[in-house]
Amino acid sequence: MCGIVAYVDCDSCQLEPITKAKLDASLHSILHRGPDSNGRYIDPSNRVGLGHTRLSIIDLDGGQQPISNKTNTIHIIVNGEFYDFERIREELIAAGHTFKTSSDSEIALHLYEEYGYSFLEHLRGEFALCLWDTKRSIFLAARDRFGIKPLYYANKDGRLYVASEIKAFPPLGLKMTWDVDSIVHGGPLTDMRTPFAGISKVPPGHYITATLSGSFQMERYWDADYPDKRVRDPRSIEEMIEGVRSRLEEAVRQRLRSDVPVGVYLSGGIDSSCIAGIAIKILRERDPNARIRAFTISFPEGNHLDEGPVAERTAEFCDAIFDKLEITDELVADAFEDAIWHFEMPIPNLNGVSKFLLSKFVRDAGYKVVLTGEGSDEHFAGYKLFEPDYLLEPDLTASFNTLSESDRFELLNGNEQPSQLRTHGSVGRNIEFDDSPVTKRMLNGINTPQTLCKFLYVNKEVYADSALKRAGPPDLSLTIASGLSGEARRKISHKWHPLHAALYSENKTLLPNVLCNFLGDRGEMAHSIEARTPFLDHFLTEYVNGLPPSAKLWANETGELVEKWVLREAVKPYITEELYLRTKHPFIAPPARNNYSPVSELFRQKLTKESCEALGWLKWEPVADNLNKYFGTGDQVIHNTLLVLTSYVILGERFQIPAYAP
């Protein structure tokens, strides 16, 4: 894992040239992403620059970046890991390529020489990269298929900026201002916008190209797809179970390749638990006494949200070395400001700060690499909120256990409404928000966008009148629907089953912006930890996407729906009976335990009349009213709103952003 920075100046750029000192300062701002070494390439024209900070995982002594080809005409920087790289390397050598390092990163450069822009389809793993082709005067930047690795860009005043983190831009001379439209409509959490004007995320599965003459283009190289809901799948359920098992085992095997020890994040669910079980089985193929170290978060004050005891029983079953970090209000409050600085976005729950603390715990234990379970729920239908969309239409693709029409209608009438949120901590009670019926018409009537919005809810009354006049009333569900491509919306309307439409919607919103962001890379790399996600291996996800909806949500003998059924069956040999039977519990941190807890004191300290006015787009009176209501009732919805607003105050202070002036 690494941090990358790049810039390209076109002919019309009137800005001061970027000096080596500025590039070094930019790299220094993201040193936490790669503390082991750094390097840079500046084109002789001084119009293109590449910078890299390195966290050494493979080829510890070599593999310094940027990497250049044999003729020094192509230069590349990579953040991430490429799996199965040794096989690809041997094929490229046989085709006449000469390698300078033993690093996995170098294969991308030679694949580009071999296949041009199509090189991206040959890469397997999590990555963000920048490449400069001097012969063609082409700059290319790309991001992995799921957005596991971050990549931001800004195209301003004739200069293209690209970096792993936004904090790398100001040292290069980029001025930071608020994007009020994005903030009001939830862009940082739901689409490819950020809180900052003109700075966007490169979408997952996309690449951008730029030339010195000023052309700029964005193209998609990969997207998820699902079967036609009118065509029956002839495969047996046994074949599907084995298909999932074999691909997941291979995904874990690939991600155990490392020149440093590999640990695992272990929760109380089947996702991380089966990864731990599979990893130990693979490790013991070579060493019968091999063990893996498991790292767990525990909420001793969180009651039903504490999965520490379940994780400990799983570790004992797997014969893993068990390490538990107990998260308290004090720890969360102390870490909150630094965590937000690393996340560069607001958070609606304290789970991100908990993961931030866990990565420090892992680093202090001497580890650089961990396996994690992110991405399973988005592909195997792991959340209860997907059930209403599964029930919207019959599953005509499955040749096995499906619901009768009478049972489907009965279940649909019982849980179609977003009250399913009660399963996820009661955060959806008493929420009223603008919800355009256009969203459902755009997405074939699915409920998931509206349900997701209740997790991200901020009362519109807190926004200044000038901000609402500029952005219009917030409608996060419409933001989600509008953020999907026109091609995807067409397939949602005519081809995909509603469950698959719901899964696609979450894969394009919360997966890259939340699970892979502040619950993933940004919390992990804050402490120089590389997390690997077997469930986001694209060979596995493409197979799972092609399975019938009823293989994911299975109707049992009593007519109840069992989430992630095909995964449960596939990994049954690797998990306890307790986990096999256990219902999904989302990773949600408990709110502040009382009105005088350290987190509550953080709200009092950060959310003041002066701090709200300093943002320019918040209205102090309703913020004060929210504070008073929270301290009077402990309402969790208001608690989450206060987390978001506190996040913005911290970002404004840390980035020294001037007040919004309409």
N, C-alpha and C positions, 0 to 999 in steps of 0.2 A: 504494500500500500504506500501511497505517496501523495504529494500535493503537486499540482501543475498550474503554471501561469503562462499565458501567451498573449501577444499583441500583434496586430497587423495594421500598418498605416497605408492608406490608399493615396493616389496622386493628389487628391483634393484636401488632404489632411493639413490643417493650419495650426495644429497643436505643437507645442514644444516636443522635440524628440525625446523618447524615453531613454534615459542613460542607464548604464550598468548599475549605478548606485540605486536608481529607482527600482530596477528589476530585483536587485538584491533585497531591498526593503520590502518589496511585495512578497518575495519568498520567505523572508523572516516572519512575516505576519501569519504564515501558515506552517511554521516550523514544526508544530506539534504533529502534523501529518507525516513528516519524514525527518526525524531528528538524526538519522544515521549519516546522511551526506546530502550534498546538493550540487547542482550543476546548471549550466546555462548555455544557450546558443544564441548569438546575435548575428543576423545576416550582415554581410559587409555593407549593405545599403543602410543599415540601422532602421529598416522599416518592418522587420519581422524579428521577434524575439521569443524564445522558449526558455522557461525556467522550471526546475524540478527539485523537489525535496524528497528524500528516499527513506523508507522504512524497509530494511533488508529482511526478506523472507526466503527468497530463493536466489542462489548464486551470491552468497554473502560477500565474497571478496571482489567479485566482478559486478557486472550489471549496472554500472553507473550510467546515468542519463543526463542529457539527451544522448540517444543512440543514433549513429549515422550509418548509411550503407557504405559499401566498398569504395564507391566513387565520391563520397561525401556530397551527394546531390539530394539526398532525402534524409530528413532529420525528424525524430519522433520522441515524444515524452508520453509516458503511460502511468496512469494511476489505476491499480487493480491487479487482478490475477487472471491469467489464461490457463485453462485446464486442458489436459491432454496435449500439452505443448511439445512434449518430447517426441511424440509420434509425428506431429506436424513438422517439427524441426528436421527430423530425419527425411521426410518426404521433400522438403525444400532443399536440403543439402544434396539429395539425389538428383534434384532438378537443376543443380549448379550454383545454388546460393552459398555464400561464404558468411559465416556468423562470427561476430567479434566477442560475444559473451555466451554464457550458459543460461542467461536469464530468460524467463518465459516471455518477458515484454518484447524481446527482439523479433519474435515471430510475426508480430503485426507489421513491422516495417517490410519484411520480405514477402509477406502475403500481399501487401499493397503493390510491391513490384511485380508480383506474379498475376494478380487479379484486378488491379486498379481499384475503383470504388467498391467493387464487389468483395473486397477482402473482408469486410465486416461480417459477412455471413459465415465465414470460416472460423470466427472467434467464439470460444465457449468460456463464459465466466462473467465476472463483474468488472467493469472497466469504464474509464473515461480517458480519452487520448487526444493529442494534438499532433499534427504532422505537417511539415513544410517541404514541398516538392519544388526545389529551385529550378529544375528544368522547365516545368510547366507553369511556374509562378502560381501554384495552388496551395492554399492553406486549408486544412481539413481538421475539424474537431468532431468527435463522436462520443456517444454515451451508450451504455449497455442496454439490453432489451427491456429491463424492468426498472431502471433508475436506481440500482443498488448504489452506484457511485455518483456523487454529485458533479454537475458541470454547469457553470453559469456563464452568461455572455452579455455584453452590452455593445451596441453598435452606434457610436456617437461621434459626431463631428469628424467623420472620415477615419475613425480608428475603431477597430474591432478588439475588444478585450475578452479574454476567456480565462477562467480560473476555477479551481476546485471549491473555493469559498469566496464569498462576496468581500470579506475583509481584505483580500488581496488587491482589490481595485483602487481604493484611495491612494496607496503609495505610488500608483502609476499615474495619478493625476485626475482620476474620475471623481467628479463632485456628486455627493449623495443627497437626494431629496426623497420625500415621501411619494408613493403612488397611492393616492387616496382611493381611486377606483378599485384597485386591487384589495386594499385593506377592507373597505366597506363590503365588498362582495366575496370576501374569503379567498381571494386568489392564492395567497401563500400556502393554504391548506388544501385547495381543491383543483388548482390548475397550474400552469407553467409560469405564472407571475410570481414576483417576490414583493415584499413591502416597499421596495425602492424603485423609483421611476426609471424606466429604461433598462432595468436589469432583469433578465429572464433566465429560466432554466432551459437548457437544451432538453427537449422531451426525450423520454426513454425510447430506444429503438430508432433514433434519428441521428443524422450528421449534418453539419453545416460546412459550407465551403465559401472561401473568399479569395479575391484576387487583388493584386496591387492597383488595378485600375478602378476598384471600388465595387465590383459586383459582389453580391451576397445571396446565398441560396440555402434553403433548408430542405432536406429530403428524408423520407422515412425509408429505412431498410428492413424493418421487421415489425410485425404486429400480431397479436393473438387472433385466432379464429376458432370457430365452433361449428359443429355439424349442422346440417339442415334439419330442422325440427320435424320435417315431414318424412324423413328417410330412416327406416329401421336399421339398427346396428345388428349384424348377424353374429357377433361374438358372444361367447358365453361369459357369465360373470366370473367363472374361474379363470378364464383367459385374461380378463381385465385385471383381476387381483394380482396375478403373476406379472402382468405387464407393468403395473405400478411398482411392485416389489423389486423387480430386477432393475428398473430405471432409477429408483431411489437409492438402491444399494450402490449402483455405479456412480451416481452423483456424489454420494458420501465418499466413496473410494477416491474419486478425483480430488476432492477437497481435503483429503488427508495428506496430500503431497506437499511437503514443506521441509525446509532445512532448519526449522526451529520447532520446539514442541507445540502441539495443538491441543487446546482444551475445548470445552463445550459449555454453552449457556444452558442451564437446566431449569425449566419451570415445572408447573404441576400438570402440564398437558401432554398429549401424545406426540406433538410435533417434535419438540426438543428431546423428549424421552426416547423416541424411536431412533433419532439420530445418534444419541449416545449409545444405544444398544447396538445399532449397526456398526458404528465406529469401533467399538470394542471387539466385535466379531471379526472385523477386517484386520485390526491391529494384531489380533491373536493368531491370524494365519501365519505370521512370521515369528511372533514371540508369544508362546502360550501363557506367559505371565504378564503380558502387557495390561496396563490400566490407563484410564483417561481421567483427567481432572475436570470435575464439574463445578461450575460457579452458579450460585443461586441467590436471588433476591428474596428477602423475607420482610413482611410487614408485621412486626409483633403487635402493633396497635391497630391493625387493619381487620381483625376478626376474619370474616369469610373471604376477604381478599388476599389473605396470607396463604401462599402456596408452598411455603418453605417445608412444612412437614411432609406433604405429598412428594415433593422433589427429593427429600432425604430418603424416603422409602424407595423411590425409583433408583437413586444412586446405589443403595444397598443391593437392590435386585441386579443392577448392571455391574456391580463390583467396581464402581467408580470412586475415585478420591473426591470427597465432598467438601466444598467450601461454601459457607453461607454468609452473606452480608445482610445485616439487619438495618433496614432503612427507618429512620425516625424523622419526625418533624424538624428537629434541630439540624440533622444532616442535610435535609432537603432545602431548608431556608438558607443555610450557609452556602450551599452550592448553586442556588438558583440563578444568581446574576451571571456567574461564569458560564453556566450551562446555556443560558439564553445567548450569550455572546458567541458561543460555539454553534448553536443551532441557527442563528440569524433569522429566526422566525418566531411567531407566537406559539405558545402551547396551551391547549385547553385542559390538560390533565398533568399531574405530577409524575406520571410514569416515565416520561422522558428524562427527568432529572434523576430518577432512580436508576435508569440504565446508564446515565452519565456517571453516576457514582460507582456502578458495577464495573464499568470499564477501567476506572482508576484502581479498583480492588484487584482486577485481573492483572493490570500492569505491575502493581506493587508485588504481586505473587510471582513475577518474572516471566509472564506469558505475553506473546505478541499476537497469537492467532487463536480464534475460537470458532466453533461451528454453532450456528443458530437456526431456529425454526421458523423464521419469517417467511411468509409467502404461501404457507400451507392453506390457511383459511380462505385466501382469495382464489384458490384453485380447486379445493375440495369442498367448498361451501361449508365453512366451519362456524359461521356466525348464525345465531337464531334469526337475525334480521333478514336473511336470505329466504327464509321459509315462505313468507307470503308471496314472493315472486315465483318460487317453484310451483306454488299451488294455482297460479293464475291460469295455466293451460295444462292439459294432459301431456304426459311424456309419451309421444308416439314412436320414439327412437328405440326404447328398451324392449328387449324380448324376454324380460324376466320381471320379477316382483315390482309391480307398479300399483298405485292406488286405483281403486274403483272410482268412477265418476261421483258416486254418492259420497264416498269418503272424502274425496278431494274437495267437493263443495262444502261439506260439513267443516273440514279443517279451515278452508279458506274463509268462511264466514266467521270462524272463531278467532282467527289471528291475522287478518289482512291488515289491520290498522297498525301504525307504528308503535302501539303499546308494547310491541315486542322489546322495546328498549328497556322495559322493566327487568328483563333478564340481564341487562348490562349495567346494573347499578342505579336504576331509577332516575337516570339523568334526563329522561324525556318528559317528566311530569310538568304540567302547567306551562308549557312553552307555546308561545304564539309567535309566528313569524310569517312574513309575506311568502306565499307559496303559489306561484303561477301554475294554472292547469296546463300551460304550454309544455311544461316539463314532461308530464305524463303522455301528452300527445306526441312529443318528440321521441319518447323511449318506450312505446308500446305499453304504457300503463304501469310500469314497474314502480315499486315503492322505495327501493333502496336509496335513491338520491335524497328523498325527503327525510328518510330515517337518518342517514348520515349527517344531514344538516343539523339535527337536534344535538348531535355530539359537538358540533362546532359553533353552536348558537352564541351570538352576542346581541343583546338588546339594542335595536337600532336607535333608541332614545339617547344613547350615550354619544352618538356622533353629532358634531356641530352642524348647524343648519347649512353652513356653506359647503360642508363635505357631502351632505345628502343632496344638496342642489346640484353639486358637481357630478356625483356618482349615481344618483337615483336611489330609491329604496332597495335595500339588500334582498336578494333572492338567491340563496346559495344553491338550491336545487337546480335552478335554471343555469347558474354558473357551471355546475357539474355537467348538465346535458349539453350546453353550448361548447364545453371544452372537448367533447368527443368529436372525432372526425365525421364528416358527412358520410363517408363510406360505412363507418361503424354504425351510425344511426340508421342507415338504410338496412343493414343486416339485422339490427335490433328490431326494426319494424316488420321485416318480412321473412327472415331466415332463422334467426337464433331463438331458442327457447327463452322465456323470460328469466329463468334462473341464470342462464349464461349471459344474458344482457346485464343482470345485476352484478355478476362476477366481473364482467368486463368493466363496468362503471367503477367498481372499487379498485380494480387493478390500475385504472388510469387516474385515480384521485388519491385515496388514502395510502395505497401501497407506496408510490414514489415519494409522496409529500409528508407522510407521517411515519409509516413502518420502516421504510428505508432511509428516512431522513433523521428526525430527532430521536426516533426509537432505534435507529440503525447507525449508519456511517458517522453522522455528526457527533453523536455521543461517544462512539467507539474511538474514532480518530482524534477526538479531543485529548485522549490519553494514549495515542499511538497504538491502538488495537485494531487488527484486521479481523473482521467478522466474515465468515463464509456461509452462504445460504444454499444448502443442497436443494431445498424445495423450489428455488428459483433457477434451477438448471433448465435451460430451454428445451432440451430433449425430453425431460420429464414433463414439463408443463404442456408442451404440445400434445403429448400422449394423453394427459389428464383432460385437457380441453376437449379432446375428441370423444370422451366417454359420455354416455347418456346421463342426463340430469339425475335419473333415479339411481345411478350408481354412487352418486355423491350424497344425496338425501334419500335415504332408504326407509320405506314404510315397514315397521316391524309387525309382529303378530297382533299387537294391540292397536295398531293404526297410528302409532306415534312415529314422528320422523326422527331418524338417527343421522346426525350430521357427520360428514366425512366417512361414510360407511366403508367405501372401497379402500380407503387408507387404513382404517381400523383393521380390516381383514388382512391387508397386505403386511402390516407391521406387527400383527398379533404375536409372532414368536419373539419380538424384541421388547415388549412392554408388559407391565404387570396386569393382572386381571382387574385391579382397581382402575387403572387408566383406560383399559379397553371398554369398561362400562361407564366411565365418567363423562358427564356432559361438559362441553366446552365452557371454560371460564376465561373471558378476555383479560388481558393484562391491563388492569386499571389500578392506579395507586389510590389509596384512601385520601379523602380530603383532609384539610387541617382539622385536628381533633377537637379544637374548641376556639372560642373567640380570642383567647390570649396565647395561643400557640405561636411558635416562631414564624410559621407561615402567615398567620393572621397579622402579626407584627410587621412582616414584610409588606403586606398590603398597606398598612397604615403609613409605613415609611415611604413607599414609592408612589402611591396614588394620592397626591396632594393637589391643591388648586394650582400651585405653581407648575408642577410637572405636567398636568393636563394641558394647561395653557401653552406650555413650551412645545407640545406636539402640534397644536394649531388646529387639529381636526377632532378633538374630544370636547365635550361639553361638561364642565365641572359639576353642575348641579345634579344631573342624573347619575354621574359616577359616585358622588357623595351619597345619593339616595341608595344606590346599590350597596355601598359599603355599610350603611346603617342597617339595611335589610339583612345583609349577610350576618353582621354581628348580632342582630336580633334573632335570627331564625336558623342560621347555619345552612341555608339553602344551597344545595350542591350546584344547581344551575348557575346561580349567582357566583358561587365560588369559582367555577370554570371561566365565567366571564372576567372575573377579577384577575385570574391567571393570565388571560390573553392581554388585558390592558396593562398589567404590570410588565409583561414581556415587551410591549411596545415602548413603554417609558424607558426601560433599560436599553433597548436598541437605539432609541433617540439619543440617550446620553453617551453610549459607547461609540456610536458612529458620528456624534456631534452634528446631528441633522438639524438644519434650521426649521423653525415653525412653518407649517403649511400656510401659504398665503394664496387664497383663491384669486 
